Amino acid sequence: MALKPTTDYSEGSIRVLKGLEPVKQRPGMYTRTDNPLHIIQEVLDNAADEALAGHGKKIKVTLHGDGSVSVEDDGRGIPFGLHPEEKAPVIELVFTRLHAGGKFDKGKGGAYSFSGGLHGVGVSVTNALGKRLDATSYREGQVAHLVFEGGDVVQPLTTRPAGECDRKQGTTVRVWPDPKYFESAVLPMGELTHLLRSKAVLMPGVSVSLINEKTRDTQTWQYKGGLSDYLIQTLSADPVIPLFEGEGFADGANDSFAEGEGAAWAVAFTEDGAPVRESYVNLIPTSAGGTHDSGLRDGLFNAVKSFIELHSLLPKGVKLLPEDVFARASYVLSAKVLDPQFQGQIKERLNSRDAVRLVSSFVRPTLELWLNQHVEYGKKLAELAIKAAQTRQRAGQKVEKRKGSGVAVLPGKLTDCESRDIGHNEVFLVEGDSAGGSAKMGRDKECQAVLPLRGKVLNTWEVERDRLFANTEIHDIAVAIGVDPHGPNDTPDLSGLRYGKVCILSDADVDGSHIQVLLLTLFFRHFPKLIEAGHVYVAKPPLFRVDVPARGKKPASKAYALDEGELIAILDKCAKDGVAKERCQISRFKGLGEMNAEQLWETTLNPDTRRLLRVQLGQLDFLQTEGLITQLMGKGEAAARRELMELHGDSVEVDI
């Protein structure tokens, strides 16, 4: 019987979203939805574009007590006459129509030659995601005002002559963000103040203010020193080379770029501290960088490389890459691009291809000239870059986890368990494939995993952490348990741990004990936090099996002994029960591989009957334990080991 379709797909099924509906339906396509900062930034960017175009000197942002935010500028004011084609007030179109704005026309005579607004969707998104928006424009001796709610006009445009108390020109936009569109309605103050301060830095002479009505605080930023002052104030460490700053802009005779395109920059090199890296395009912060950053990087690299080659400073075998020059660089970059192409509506990254060549073409010759005028600083910068290259090349010898599809691939020989309950799950590191086979068949598939190890594990006591994954067995162990190697003072991420118990399961003989020691060495040296958190265990399989014959009404039975001491105790108990020791059949396991699945489950895997010892440091602290293991496992400690064996050799029983 055929199923009836639950929905009818026809012409009437197609829905056309009009006006600002697309923004309300899918706000994440147009703005950040973690908080309303970006929709406020859209208004702020418009004010900054007026200043960038040379029509404003003041920007004021006010955080009102009712949760609204207003942005005020002294620019030209948004036009409020009727649009010649749309027959509606221009100021209304700006706030209610997607892709309506004054920044599309980039030719001569356009309202904005350089601007951050490109798509004409900025303040219309602000309006769509606001409970209310008040817009006031002061222009040509008139004051125009209109009000929106949820993106719709609720108080149509009114105009009146400007009075004595009114501003001469400019725009004020006050918006009440609608909390239902955002994860949090609270503006991140740190990001907001950083944004406002950076606008002031990028527009020398323009005053930017932030007024908080709740706290009654007012902050004002105005910089005359520009990028270099800002970078020096922001750095956490002093530069080892004097600040390199400069600017370059194309003139009318430039064949490659439009007049006015170019960049200003300030670069500092420090030996420590976190680098400061900020870039802007037409005053828009590009937090994810982009092609203008690549241009700065390219210009710096080629200038430094040219200087190093000129002075023959590069050691043999060292290959210099752009990242080596950039490794200790902090910078503030402000690019001006006529028609920038951004990634996404929030403009976090510049994608314009020509921006690489644009910025590089101005940075490289300026830096080359500076380096050859200040040779001692040039050599210091070369030294920093060469040191970074040498560190990178050493790190390149590291052996990383083998990966596929972005995640570490679990070892093929790992037989995993079905449960994902970390507290309940356990993995057995089993000596040999034959024992692994018995363990796989005898285990509890729900919560017990098995990883067979082939042969003796590498002694990792003196192996550098970066070289651990060159060994297949150790690579497989690290990937299987889901924790990266670390040191005693590290704070590793244990959230990826896949098993609550990591159990070492080896034979009960001398070889098994040796493998046990090698694995314990690995965990103590490279996974100490697993031991500290109580995740590492040693399973104790039996060495003997005793088959006790039937006596009287008691049926035949079997018992397992961990060692000779337990074997004697079992035989003594049998004698008390009236069974002569000679009648008991004793079998000695040569290895785990001799046990069948049932025996291995009964003696070593079954939580009710097994003996599992948790690994602890005991009374010794970490340093004392480290010293003792160095004596036992260090390659250059043969003499110390011989002395230890001579002193304490008699107290150790050896099963040969």
Secondary structure by P-SEA (a helix, b strand, c coil): cccccccccccccbbbbccccccccccccccccccaaaaaaaaaaaaaaaaaaccccbbbbbbccccbbbbbbccccccccccccccccaaaaaacccccccccccccccccccccccccaaaaaaaaaccbbbbbbbcccbbbbbbbccccccccbbbbcccccccccbbbbbbbcccccccccccaaaaaaaaaaaaaaacccbbbbbbbccccbbbbbbbcccaaaaaaaaccccccccccccccccccccccccccccccbbbbbbcccbbbbbbbccccccccccaaaaaaaaaaaaaaaaaaaaacccccccccccccccccccbbbbbbbccccccccccccccccaaaaaaaaaaaaaaaaaaaacaaaaaaaaaaaaaaaaaaaaaaacccccccccccccccccccccccccccbbbbbcccaaaaaaaaaacccccbbbbbbccccccccccccccccccaaaaaaaaaaccccccccccccccccccccbbbbbcccaaaaaaaaaaaaaaacccaaaaaaccbbbbbbbcbbbbbccccccccbbbbbccaaaaaaaaaaaaaaccccccbbbbbbcccccccaaaaaacccccccbbbbbbccccccaaaaaaaaaacccccaaaaaaaaaaaccccccccc
